[in-house]
């Protein structure tokens, strides 16, 4: 995976965040997304770690979502190349 990214599951739907966008996210946007900057960076780092052994043909990407206890969890989720084109 050449561009590092994370899908963030929010109340408004999934949002794709790319590595170069991390510094430009405002405090207001973080509040709207329901995540702290520290947690977002932690989730992004976990997604990068999970993707280290993944090949592009496996068609998975890191997705972060809040658990019922309020903590965020990052998982690899399969996607369809046709639907995401």
Secondary structure as UniProt FT lines:
FT   STRAND          5..10
FT   TURN            11..12
FT   STRAND          13..18
FT   HELIX           19..24
FT   HELIX           27..33
FT   HELIX           37..51
FT   TURN            52..53
FT   HELIX           56..58
FT   STRAND          60..66
FT   TURN            68..69
FT   STRAND          72..78
FT   TURN            81..84
//
